[in-house]
Amino acid sequence: MALQGKTVLVTGATGFVGGALVRRLANDGADVKALARSPEKGRSLRNVPHVEIVQGDITDAERMKAVMQGCDIVFHVAAAIGGTFDFQQRANMDGVRNVMLAAADAGVKRVVHVSSIAVYGYRASGTVTEETPLNPGRVAYNRTKAEGERIVREIGEERRVPYSIVRPGMIYGPRSGAWTLLLFRLARLKPTPFLGDGGGNPAPIYIDDLIDLMLLMAEHPAAENETFNAVNDPPPTWREFLGKYSQLAGHRAWLSLPVWAAKLSAPLADLVMTLRGEPQDVPELIPYVTGKRTYSMAKARELLGWQPKTSLDEGIRQCAPWLREKGLLS
Ligand SMILES: NC(=O)c1ccc[n+]([C@@H]2O[C@H](COP(=O)([O-])OP(=O)(O)OC[C@H]3O[C@@H](n4cnc5c(N)ncnc54)[C@H](OP(=O)(O)O)[C@@H]3O)[C@@H](O)[C@H]2O)c1
């Protein structure tokens, strides 16, 4: 049982990944402190045994020091996923600094920090390993997540806080807003509209497989002060990934949208997002979606012996009861 009897703090406990992690840790017998910004947000975890809901915001340095007292392990999952650069900076950079400094003061044995493959940016192609230089571009999320990693390493080394950084791809599974709910809404359209023939590669990872890897990273000696991708390698194509959701919805019909038309409208969409203060590098997104790439999992396989257990078929099947609960699947 992973982390049995250890005191573990999970930030972002009210979110998709943090919530799944809290339940798994509690089930494995860890004593879990689940950070929630308000008691109302922590409601869904209230009756989970072994879980104490602690109120706090990662942008509050003093509060983070208080909640971290007595913790053996910290999973820093919380992040701002959208908004302006300043908004995301507060959570994804200042918040990370507060978490790392509090971990240093509390003598935490390891911080598992959740980053993202977004740090490689939209120009990533071919085989992307953990050694590939980061190229986050202008996108605030990508930039602030890349800076967040830098802060983890800097404080980790200066204050001798053991850390381990995970860069997940597109996390799907029950309760995933983006890569299950939104994709299923798209995939159930008959035919399913998508750019070109769908031959480019997405980077999915099933939630339970990610959590297995994070639990390993919390204790494995070879994970200390290391960074790991977290995706399925080899990757499926978009046609395969979306196609599995379409099959769940009961059809296989595909509608190819012309890539040239998307390229033509990209600069306008880019301008609109830039004027809103949320630049998105839209022209680069199109080759990103249609391009071939593999985020390599060789390092986690070799150093940690990690292998994802969930096939795409199985993972998407596991989403069905939740999609039914949401009223999207009969
Ligand atoms: N989902 C993906 O596909 C994906 C892919 C790659 C990486 N990631 C990374 O995985 C992590 C979890 O993502 P997710 O999908 O679970 O996101 P999510 O469902 O939006 O959850 C984000 C969590 O962070 C919390 N949070 C945000 N700002 C906070 C603050 N200032 N203080 C305390 N808590 C704060 C939120 O609290 P509230 O409930 O109060 O808003 C929520 O619990 C993030 O680090 C994200 O960058 C996600």
PDBQT file of the ligand as one rigid body, heavy atoms in Angstrom, charges set to zero:
ROOT
HETATM    1  N1  LIG A 401      -6.230  17.948 -16.599  1.00  0.00    +0.000 N 
HETATM    2  C1  LIG A 401      -5.225  17.749 -17.436  1.00  0.00    +0.000 C 
HETATM    3  O1  LIG A 401      -5.391  17.162 -18.515  1.00  0.00    +0.000 OA
HETATM    4  C2  LIG A 401      -3.833  18.196 -17.066  1.00  0.00    +0.000 A 
HETATM    5  C3  LIG A 401      -2.793  17.932 -17.979  1.00  0.00    +0.000 A 
HETATM    6  C4  LIG A 401      -1.487  18.280 -17.617  1.00  0.00    +0.000 A 
HETATM    7  C5  LIG A 401      -1.236  18.854 -16.379  1.00  0.00    +0.000 A 
HETATM    8  N2  LIG A 401      -2.268  19.116 -15.531  1.00  0.00    +0.000 N 
HETATM    9  C6  LIG A 401      -1.957  19.688 -14.224  1.00  0.00    +0.000 C 
HETATM   10  O2  LIG A 401      -2.579  18.858 -13.247  1.00  0.00    +0.000 OA
HETATM   11  C7  LIG A 401      -2.929  19.634 -12.115  1.00  0.00    +0.000 C 
HETATM   12  C8  LIG A 401      -4.385  19.397 -11.756  1.00  0.00    +0.000 C 
HETATM   13  O3  LIG A 401      -5.204  19.744 -12.848  1.00  0.00    +0.000 OA
HETATM   14  P1  LIG A 401      -6.769  19.416 -12.827  1.00  0.00    +0.000 P 
HETATM   15  O4  LIG A 401      -7.136  18.997 -14.192  1.00  0.00    +0.000 OA
HETATM   16  O5  LIG A 401      -7.094  18.551 -11.676  1.00  0.00    +0.000 OA
HETATM   17  O6  LIG A 401      -7.337  20.889 -12.598  1.00  0.00    +0.000 OA
HETATM   18  P2  LIG A 401      -8.666  21.355 -11.855  1.00  0.00    +0.000 P 
HETATM   19  O7  LIG A 401      -9.681  20.272 -11.844  1.00  0.00    +0.000 OA
HETATM   20  O8  LIG A 401      -9.016  22.673 -12.441  1.00  0.00    +0.000 OA
HETATM   21  O9  LIG A 401      -8.171  21.580 -10.362  1.00  0.00    +0.000 OA
HETATM   22  C9  LIG A 401      -7.335  22.636 -10.024  1.00  0.00    +0.000 C 
HETATM   23  C10 LIG A 401      -7.267  22.655  -8.515  1.00  0.00    +0.000 C 
HETATM   24  O10 LIG A 401      -6.366  23.693  -8.107  1.00  0.00    +0.000 OA
HETATM   25  C11 LIG A 401      -7.016  24.442  -7.093  1.00  0.00    +0.000 C 
HETATM   26  N3  LIG A 401      -6.480  25.791  -7.022  1.00  0.00    +0.000 N 
HETATM   27  C12 LIG A 401      -6.342  26.693  -8.023  1.00  0.00    +0.000 A 
HETATM   28  N4  LIG A 401      -5.828  27.842  -7.541  1.00  0.00    +0.000 NA
HETATM   29  C13 LIG A 401      -5.628  27.638  -6.208  1.00  0.00    +0.000 A 
HETATM   30  C14 LIG A 401      -5.142  28.438  -5.159  1.00  0.00    +0.000 A 
HETATM   31  N5  LIG A 401      -4.759  29.699  -5.376  1.00  0.00    +0.000 N 
HETATM   32  N6  LIG A 401      -5.071  27.910  -3.915  1.00  0.00    +0.000 NA
HETATM   33  C15 LIG A 401      -5.477  26.642  -3.675  1.00  0.00    +0.000 A 
HETATM   34  N7  LIG A 401      -5.962  25.842  -4.630  1.00  0.00    +0.000 NA
HETATM   35  C16 LIG A 401      -6.041  26.335  -5.875  1.00  0.00    +0.000 A 
HETATM   36  C17 LIG A 401      -8.479  24.415  -7.480  1.00  0.00    +0.000 C 
HETATM   37  O11 LIG A 401      -9.260  24.792  -6.365  1.00  0.00    +0.000 OA
HETATM   38  P3  LIG A 401     -10.795  25.282  -6.530  1.00  0.00    +0.000 P 
HETATM   39  O12 LIG A 401     -11.635  24.032  -6.548  1.00  0.00    +0.000 OA
HETATM   40  O13 LIG A 401     -11.003  26.106  -5.311  1.00  0.00    +0.000 OA
HETATM   41  O14 LIG A 401     -10.874  26.074  -7.803  1.00  0.00    +0.000 OA
HETATM   42  C18 LIG A 401      -8.616  22.950  -7.845  1.00  0.00    +0.000 C 
HETATM   43  O15 LIG A 401      -8.712  22.153  -6.681  1.00  0.00    +0.000 OA
HETATM   44  C19 LIG A 401      -2.573  21.070 -12.455  1.00  0.00    +0.000 C 
HETATM   45  O16 LIG A 401      -1.309  21.352 -11.909  1.00  0.00    +0.000 OA
HETATM   46  C20 LIG A 401      -2.496  21.071 -13.974  1.00  0.00    +0.000 C 
HETATM   47  O17 LIG A 401      -1.617  22.078 -14.434  1.00  0.00    +0.000 OA
HETATM   48  C21 LIG A 401      -3.570  18.805 -15.838  1.00  0.00    +0.000 A 
ENDROOT
TORSDOF 0
